[in-house]
Amino acid sequence: MTYQLYRNTTLGNTLQETLDELIQYGQITPQLAIKILLLFDKSINNALPSRVRSRLTFKAGRLNTYRFCDNVWTFMLNDVEFREVQEVAKVDKVKIVACDGKNTEGKV
Amino acid sequence: MEGEECSGGHYSKERYTILFLTFANGKLEVSLPKTGSIMQSNNVATSSNTGGVLVLGKGPTGMVRQIDGADDSSDDDDDDEDEDDDAEEEEENDEKDEEEEEENEGGAEEEPLNSEDDVSDEDPTDLFDTDNVVVCQYDKITRSRNKWKFYLKDGIMNLGGKDFVFQRANGDAEW
């Protein structure tokens, strides 16, 4: 289950920008960049369930929109409060993109 | 009438009132007005005198007065109406174009066209650049009427420019 889902994160985007720069300077080939991104996908997909322990809850003022397409849920929430034990984070607007978490899913 | 040529053609104004007569037992025994005449209908698959077509006379000159059709707008009239409508539409369009041209010229001189656009001068928060995104996987998404429950896992969040990770996240929202 190696989703390319996590490429649109700070980490994933920074990696992609760096790889693009290296390609521009001719220091790596595009094929190598693709390989690296695939390896990134695998690493992050493995690390998250095994090395992360935190659990949190969130409560939204409003579910603005929901979309379920190609087994991917996309939500837009308003006035959301994320809570983890002591810490709280509040945002006006948040977008949640969620892929199917079941084990039998293949690569996206 | 049988044997006669069809007069008037497609747009004929002649109207014939036709009455089909027969008794339940199939017999036809009716005393008829003089001006009427009976034809045997060729389509009635019975023996003679069991059914028929009674022609009660032509148009306005016959015994049965024609009520409908007299004031109909003919196809000719319809064409005229259409032509008028088209002409009116063209005029309206020309007028509209002229008005728009005037507005455009006037607008450039008087005030910028975007003067009434809704522009928010202030950023609601300092975080307007951040698109708060949560990228994760879902275990279960449920809904009861408009109450949604989210059971998420393995997520990376970017909230207010800061990154967070979670193994599990449960949430509630109303739609």
Interface residues (C-beta under 8 A of the other chain):
Chain A: Y3 L5 Y6 N8 T9 T10 L11 N45 L48 P49 V52 R53 S54 R55 L56 T57 F58 K59 A60 G61 R62 L63 Y66 F68 W73 F75 L77 V80 F82 E84 A89 V91 D92 K93 V94 K95 I96 V97 A98 C99 D100 G101
Chain B: P124 T125 L127 D131 N132 V133 V134 V135 C136 Q137 Y138 D139 I141 W148 F150 L152 K153 D154 G155 I156 M157 N158 L159 G160 K162 D163 F164 V165 F166 Q167 R168 A169 N170 G171 D172 A173 E174 W175
